[in-house]
Amino acid sequence: MKSPALSRRRFVQSSGALGAVLALAKPPAILPAESPGNRVVVGVMGLSRGMAHVAGHLGVNNVEVAYVCDVDSARLASGLKTAEGKQPTRKPQGVGDFRRILDDKNVDAVSIAAPNFWHTPAAILAMQAGKHVYVEKPGSHNPWEAEAIVAAAAKYKRKCQMGNQRRSYANVIEGIQKLREGVIGKVLFSRCYYNGARPSIKKGQPGQPPATFNWTLWQGPTPERPYKDNLHPYNWHWHWHYGGGEMANNGVHALDVSRWGLGVDYPTKVTFLGARYQFADDQETPDTGSAVYDFGHCGASWDDSSCNPRKGEKNPFVAFYGENGMMAMSGGNDYTVFDNAGKEVDKKSGGPGGGDVPHFQNFSDAIRENKPLNSPISEGQKSALLCHLANIAYRTDSVLKIDPKTGRILDNPEAQKLWKREYRPGWEPKV
């Protein structure tokens, strides 16, 4: 299949030119997602977190990884070698441009572990090409994308699972069910915590990207910016142009469990107070702070301490507070219930059901047997939106009023300007 201007194969050979990138921005025609027998054939995009995707997919029976993709040829070579070792019965192909995967009618699904700003644009292109999609959290860079990726999954009738894998943890599922059954009475509030020991990202230096790294293609749908040496492979997270800070990186995991346990969708008010306190460097996003959400009949908070692990404290990953006690979850496959006197009354931990594989298993079962996804993108993006809204509240120094039916921001023109980002010409996602 060729685009109006250039074949994808030629693009891969000359992808340093921005004009070639833009020539390929139009989505390909829709192709059926078909495979021989009952096998699910997958292509993986992004080979940092994506190597866990390779292992997760191959942990499921009758799944094959046909492609691995990365814009850094050195990481691609390393990832390809690892993937070959995990799958000795089939040699995956290594590609630098994920759109090569979309041309293959035998590929059923694309697994996206690229940076946040790629999540929605890549997922929409994949679904338009007839592929099912597994996309890492947060699944979107901004609220507009959160709506667009959900609309795409509905329009193209594709399975789209977000990678908040605790939705597939057996004990977490059981704990949430116990909350529903009233183990702590009416659930009134949830508190989430993230503690880390991240070092300074320092001041990035301008220059030329490494010879192995396709800087133009890495930026993809984002407006072009000069290269600096402290963005790739990870510190893009802490720049608003590319990421959503710790909120969209780790907050989405905890807030998803929180929202699930509270049984809520959209808040009525959101705010976030904090700053970049620990280091004076290029990081734009806060390393410390608290987001607070009001859902009317209940509430939630997320406490972030990215650069101080707070070893003297024993904070849970997520805690639920009810009329008759509390439930704590550590972040693994567990829960513990306490009564109002602090006495432990129930506990479940260990056993099967943790890790990545159950979430990938559920994704394959949905493709093969039409079983319900544990984290369909329509549900996952409600949790992602909590993160986007908190970031917008932080950036506008405001308490956001939210329509609890739609999640939309009310009566705040400055905040509404951040609902959507600018895109490189030709790259704005189209549903």
Wavefront OBJ file of the C-alpha trace (Angstrom):
o trace
v 0.000 0.000 0.000
v 1.298 3.481 -0.839
v 0.438 6.902 0.496
v -0.298 9.660 -2.083
v 3.288 10.860 -1.870
v 5.627 8.119 -0.715
v 5.643 4.444 0.212
v 6.315 3.612 3.848
v 9.263 1.494 2.802
v 10.898 4.453 1.067
v 10.081 6.566 4.086
v 11.981 4.277 6.399
v 15.001 4.630 4.108
v 14.856 8.431 4.133
v 12.970 9.312 7.293
v 15.274 12.131 8.341
v 13.374 14.532 6.123
v 10.429 16.287 7.728
v 8.657 16.497 4.394
v 8.649 12.704 4.193
v 7.157 12.472 7.656
v 4.327 14.787 6.738
v 3.670 13.029 3.459
v 2.718 9.920 5.409
v 0.437 11.533 7.974
v -2.762 10.378 6.259
v -4.190 7.163 7.745
v -4.088 3.987 5.664
v -7.192 2.233 4.442
v -8.952 -0.037 6.901
v -7.684 -3.616 6.767
v -9.231 -6.677 8.414
v -7.481 -7.993 11.514
v -7.195 -11.653 10.539
v -4.792 -14.458 11.473
v -4.621 -18.164 10.674
v -6.452 -20.276 13.191
v -6.808 -18.804 16.623
v -3.397 -17.139 16.802
v -3.073 -13.448 17.742
v -0.253 -11.692 15.885
v 1.130 -8.525 17.478
v 3.506 -5.677 16.661
v 5.140 -3.779 19.545
v 5.977 -0.061 19.265
v 8.609 1.368 21.623
v 11.235 -0.929 23.133
v 11.839 0.395 26.623
v 8.587 -0.423 28.414
v 7.766 -2.261 25.195
v 10.095 -5.130 26.113
v 7.691 -5.877 28.965
v 4.944 -5.885 26.322
v 6.908 -8.467 24.345
v 7.252 -10.654 27.445
v 3.620 -10.090 28.421
v 2.206 -11.034 25.037
v 4.463 -14.072 24.781
v 3.291 -15.153 28.224
v -0.097 -15.852 26.618
v -0.657 -19.052 24.664
v -0.872 -18.779 20.877
v 0.323 -15.175 20.645
v 3.163 -14.235 18.300
v 5.163 -11.035 18.121
v 5.676 -10.354 14.437
v 7.288 -6.916 14.730
v 9.256 -4.854 17.200
v 9.688 -1.147 16.500
v 11.843 1.684 17.789
v 13.157 4.946 16.328
v 16.568 4.295 17.906
v 18.326 1.708 15.746
v 20.630 0.651 18.584
v 17.722 -0.038 20.917
v 15.873 -1.710 18.053
v 18.787 -4.093 17.469
v 18.986 -4.946 21.168
v 15.221 -5.365 21.480
v 15.055 -7.535 18.383
v 17.748 -9.835 19.744
v 15.892 -10.182 23.051
v 12.562 -10.785 21.299
v 14.128 -13.492 19.129
v 15.374 -15.231 22.266
v 11.926 -15.175 23.834
v 10.257 -16.483 20.661
v 12.526 -19.073 19.042
v 9.748 -20.437 16.803
v 9.359 -17.175 14.862
v 11.839 -14.425 14.079
v 10.198 -10.997 14.552
v 10.955 -8.201 12.115
v 12.557 -5.005 13.382
v 11.244 -1.725 11.951
v 11.982 1.926 12.665
v 8.564 3.265 11.686
v 5.508 1.645 13.281
v 3.410 2.375 10.188
v 5.254 -0.473 8.477
v 3.361 -2.737 10.897
v 0.026 -1.305 9.752
v 0.668 -2.462 6.173
v 0.742 -6.125 7.227
v -2.769 -7.569 6.999
v -1.698 -10.568 9.101
v -1.107 -8.400 12.182
v -4.082 -8.414 14.541
v -2.943 -5.923 17.153
v -0.485 -3.116 17.815
v 0.951 -2.757 21.316
v 1.970 0.859 21.985
v 4.669 1.622 24.556
v 6.018 4.799 22.950
v 5.994 8.170 24.807
v 2.632 9.620 25.883
v 2.391 12.052 22.975
v 2.334 9.085 20.584
v -0.381 7.101 22.388
v -3.534 8.504 20.827
v -2.152 9.367 17.348
v -0.606 5.897 16.955
v -3.658 4.124 18.391
v -6.045 5.897 16.027
v -3.883 5.105 12.986
v -3.726 1.469 14.102
v -7.492 1.182 14.594
v -8.092 2.839 11.226
v -5.870 0.122 9.764
v -8.103 -2.546 11.310
v -5.814 -3.418 14.221
v -6.780 -3.928 17.830
v -4.736 -1.843 20.253
v -3.056 -2.329 23.616
v -1.846 1.120 24.700
v 0.221 2.028 27.734
v -1.161 4.396 30.320
v -2.124 7.223 30.199
v -3.274 6.548 26.607
v -3.513 10.266 25.809
v -1.462 13.433 26.172
v -4.389 15.787 26.844
v -8.177 15.734 27.397
v -9.011 16.229 23.717
v -7.029 13.103 22.864
v -8.762 11.222 25.671
v -12.059 11.830 23.896
v -10.613 11.118 20.439
v -9.158 7.684 21.238
v -12.449 6.583 22.823
v -14.377 7.796 19.768
v -11.984 5.917 17.466
v -12.429 2.604 19.284
v -16.199 2.971 18.997
v -16.156 4.063 15.341
v -13.769 1.377 14.072
v -15.118 -1.304 16.411
v -11.675 -2.329 17.649
v -10.647 -3.697 21.027
v -8.537 -1.053 22.781
v -7.107 -1.927 26.201
v -5.236 0.567 28.388
v -2.220 -0.715 30.308
v -3.423 -0.062 33.859
v -2.794 -3.703 34.668
v -4.197 -3.739 38.201
v -7.613 -4.033 36.568
v -6.582 -7.654 35.916
v -5.042 -8.457 39.332
v -7.140 -11.166 40.978
v -6.852 -9.902 44.556
v -7.398 -6.275 43.583
v -10.554 -7.297 41.721
v -11.664 -9.192 44.834
v -10.904 -6.218 47.074
v -12.940 -3.854 44.899
v -15.817 -6.322 44.971
v -15.650 -6.371 48.767
v -15.890 -2.583 48.804
v -19.016 -2.926 46.662
v -20.405 -5.428 49.168
v -19.894 -2.986 52.056
v -16.850 -4.408 53.843
v -16.079 -0.910 55.231
v -19.577 0.500 54.834
v -20.199 3.501 52.617
v -16.901 4.497 50.974
v -16.313 8.199 51.608
v -12.751 9.008 50.510
v -9.658 7.524 48.888
v -6.041 8.594 49.307
v -3.270 7.651 46.870
v 0.493 7.957 47.389
v 3.582 7.922 45.194
v 7.077 8.147 46.701
v 10.250 7.976 44.632
v 13.932 8.915 44.581
v 14.346 10.436 41.130
v 17.641 12.296 40.551
v 17.998 15.668 38.839
v 17.593 15.717 35.055
v 20.125 18.598 34.964
v 20.245 21.215 32.228
v 19.929 19.737 28.757
v 22.565 20.672 26.206
v 21.656 21.415 22.578
v 23.416 19.559 19.814
v 22.999 16.799 17.297
v 21.120 13.628 18.236
v 23.044 10.348 18.255
v 23.504 8.821 14.835
v 21.277 5.891 15.806
v 18.372 8.094 16.941
v 15.746 9.449 14.523
v 14.880 12.671 16.341
v 12.361 13.823 13.704
v 10.356 10.609 13.812
v 10.596 10.387 17.617
v 8.834 13.759 17.879
v 6.111 12.456 15.562
v 2.898 14.442 16.084
v 4.450 17.127 18.325
v 5.534 20.487 16.883
v 9.235 20.411 16.018
v 11.705 21.470 18.691
v 15.527 21.455 18.733
v 17.227 18.394 20.150
v 18.705 18.520 23.648
v 20.473 15.688 25.381
v 18.309 15.173 28.488
v 14.999 14.242 26.879
v 15.490 10.763 25.447
v 14.918 8.062 26.534
v 12.959 8.984 29.694
v 13.063 12.595 30.845
v 10.560 13.796 28.249
v 8.047 12.849 30.981
v 8.896 16.067 32.854
v 8.282 18.489 29.952
v 4.717 19.615 29.192
v 5.386 19.538 25.442
v 5.890 15.764 25.615
v 4.537 14.362 28.882
v 2.305 14.901 31.874
v 4.762 14.632 34.761
v 4.455 12.130 37.573
v 0.695 12.611 37.541
v 0.339 11.009 34.104
v 3.237 8.627 34.713
v 2.338 7.018 38.048
v -0.669 8.933 39.301
v -2.859 7.342 36.662
v -2.233 3.863 38.128
v -3.307 4.801 41.646
v -6.146 7.119 40.641
v -7.567 4.407 38.407
v -7.804 2.030 41.379
v -9.177 4.877 43.502
v -11.881 5.799 41.007
v -12.734 2.119 40.527
v -13.165 1.548 44.246
v -15.179 4.717 44.758
v -17.431 3.800 41.840
v -17.223 7.257 40.243
v -16.610 8.697 36.810
v -16.043 12.474 36.713
v -15.474 14.937 39.573
v -17.170 18.266 40.219
v -13.976 20.058 41.349
v -10.228 19.446 40.907
v -7.119 21.234 42.101
v -3.386 20.541 42.456
v -0.847 22.329 44.649
v 2.884 21.658 44.464
v 6.083 22.621 42.668
v 9.510 21.530 41.454
v 11.146 21.837 44.876
v 14.003 19.337 44.920
v 16.310 20.432 42.072
v 16.913 23.512 39.913
v 17.048 21.911 36.469
v 15.011 21.587 33.260
v 12.058 19.768 34.826
v 8.820 21.704 34.259
v 6.442 19.401 36.109
v 6.155 19.273 39.917
v 8.112 16.709 41.902
v 6.009 17.244 45.022
v 2.361 18.065 45.499
v -1.192 16.959 46.104
v -4.173 16.673 43.795
v -7.652 16.729 45.324
v -10.912 15.641 43.688
v -14.474 16.258 44.832
v -17.112 13.902 43.442
v -19.959 15.368 45.465
v -20.783 12.376 47.654
v -17.152 11.283 48.053
v -13.621 12.480 47.342
v -10.079 11.434 46.480
v -6.514 12.718 46.677
v -3.103 11.849 45.235
v 0.082 12.676 47.144
v 3.293 12.874 45.079
v 6.859 12.858 46.412
v 8.958 11.927 43.384
v 12.395 12.863 44.722
v 12.097 11.819 48.379
v 11.145 8.200 49.130
v 10.002 9.112 52.674
v 11.462 5.933 54.115
v 10.172 6.732 57.589
v 6.562 6.444 56.432
v 4.559 3.399 55.399
v 2.011 4.875 53.043
v -0.197 2.506 51.029
v -0.509 2.748 47.275
v -4.242 3.397 47.642
v -6.381 3.594 50.781
v -10.175 3.648 50.980
v -11.951 5.118 53.997
v -15.507 4.149 54.858
v -18.015 4.466 57.644
v -16.826 1.239 59.300
v -13.092 1.118 58.572
v -10.530 1.266 55.794
v -8.987 -0.868 53.057
v -5.333 -0.491 52.070
v -3.676 -1.711 48.864
v 0.113 -1.681 48.580
v 0.357 -1.519 44.799
v 0.770 -5.242 44.329
v -1.835 -7.973 44.170
v -3.213 -7.467 47.674
v -5.602 -5.739 50.055
v -5.933 -5.413 53.832
v -9.084 -4.374 55.707
v -9.079 -2.626 59.115
v -11.970 -1.703 61.370
v -12.333 1.767 62.877
v -10.202 0.742 65.849
v -7.324 -0.141 63.504
v -7.681 -3.882 63.951
v -6.924 -6.021 60.899
v -10.083 -7.930 60.005
v -9.321 -9.290 56.513
v -6.319 -9.690 54.235
v -5.451 -11.209 50.870
v -2.070 -11.207 49.148
v 0.091 -13.320 46.898
v -1.117 -16.126 44.717
v -1.639 -15.989 40.951
v -3.045 -12.962 39.205
v -0.404 -10.226 39.521
v 2.128 -8.918 37.022
v 1.561 -7.997 33.389
v 0.504 -11.319 31.859
v -3.131 -11.404 33.122
v -3.819 -8.046 31.457
v -2.349 -9.248 28.152
v -4.274 -12.512 28.541
v -7.499 -10.540 28.912
v -6.631 -8.513 25.794
v -6.076 -11.677 23.722
v -9.253 -13.275 25.102
v -11.194 -10.189 24.029
v -9.817 -10.452 20.487
v -10.304 -14.226 20.163
v -13.489 -14.777 22.138
v -15.046 -11.307 22.366
v -14.710 -11.389 26.155
v -15.051 -8.007 27.915
v -11.858 -6.020 28.311
v -10.850 -5.397 31.912
v -9.764 -1.866 31.030
v -11.489 -0.746 27.829
v -10.192 2.603 26.635
v -13.545 4.225 27.414
v -12.989 3.366 31.086
v -9.242 3.964 31.137
v -9.584 7.470 29.779
v -11.861 8.500 32.624
v -8.886 7.849 34.907
v -6.456 9.525 32.499
v -8.717 12.578 32.475
v -8.329 12.903 36.259
v -4.590 13.318 35.640
v -5.017 15.782 32.777
v -7.412 17.893 34.834
v -5.056 18.000 37.825
v -2.190 19.081 35.560
v -4.349 21.816 34.047
v -5.341 22.996 37.533
v -1.629 23.140 38.474
v -0.632 25.012 35.319
v -3.420 27.583 35.695
v -3.169 27.857 39.497
v -6.877 27.263 39.861
v -9.632 25.114 41.263
v -11.377 23.678 38.221
v -15.135 23.314 38.137
v -16.068 20.217 36.141
v -19.271 19.025 34.525
v -19.760 15.676 36.336
v -21.640 14.260 33.336
v -18.956 14.915 30.717
v -15.700 15.704 32.540
v -15.490 19.034 30.706
v -14.039 22.171 32.331
v -16.589 24.885 33.164
v -16.172 28.693 33.252
v -12.376 28.858 32.967
v -11.121 30.110 29.580
v -7.438 29.829 30.547
v -7.839 26.216 31.606
v -9.901 25.391 28.526
v -6.981 26.509 26.335
v -5.073 23.469 27.631
v -7.826 21.014 26.653
v -6.012 20.330 23.374
v -2.436 20.642 22.174
v -0.973 21.940 18.905
v 0.148 19.309 16.379
v 2.786 19.185 13.716
v 1.058 20.076 10.418
v -0.597 16.979 8.974
v -0.392 14.999 12.218
v -3.534 16.007 14.131
v -5.490 12.802 14.829
v -8.653 12.411 12.763
v -11.422 10.048 13.794
l 1 2 3 4 5 6 7 8 9 10 11 12 13 14 15 16 17 18 19 20 21 22 23 24 25 26 27 28 29 30 31 32 33 34 35 36 37 38 39 40 41 42 43 44 45 46 47 48 49 50 51 52 53 54 55 56 57 58 59 60 61 62 63 64 65 66 67 68 69 70 71 72 73 74 75 76 77 78 79 80 81 82 83 84 85 86 87 88 89 90 91 92 93 94 95 96 97 98 99 100 101 102 103 104 105 106 107 108 109 110 111 112 113 114 115 116 117 118 119 120 121 122 123 124 125 126 127 128 129 130 131 132 133 134 135 136 137 138 139 140 141 142 143 144 145 146 147 148 149 150 151 152 153 154 155 156 157 158 159 160 161 162 163 164 165 166 167 168 169 170 171 172 173 174 175 176 177 178 179 180 181 182 183 184 185 186 187 188 189 190 191 192 193 194 195 196 197 198 199 200 201 202 203 204 205 206 207 208 209 210 211 212 213 214 215 216 217 218 219 220 221 222 223 224 225 226 227 228 229 230 231 232 233 234 235 236 237 238 239 240 241 242 243 244 245 246 247 248 249 250 251 252 253 254 255 256 257 258 259 260 261 262 263 264 265 266 267 268 269 270 271 272 273 274 275 276 277 278 279 280 281 282 283 284 285 286 287 288 289 290 291 292 293 294 295 296 297 298 299 300 301 302 303 304 305 306 307 308 309 310 311 312 313 314 315 316 317 318 319 320 321 322 323 324 325 326 327 328 329 330 331 332 333 334 335 336 337 338 339 340 341 342 343 344 345 346 347 348 349 350 351 352 353 354 355 356 357 358 359 360 361 362 363 364 365 366 367 368 369 370 371 372 373 374 375 376 377 378 379 380 381 382 383 384 385 386 387 388 389 390 391 392 393 394 395 396 397 398 399 400 401 402 403 404 405 406 407 408 409 410 411 412 413 414 415 416 417 418 419 420 421 422 423 424 425 426 427 428 429 430 431
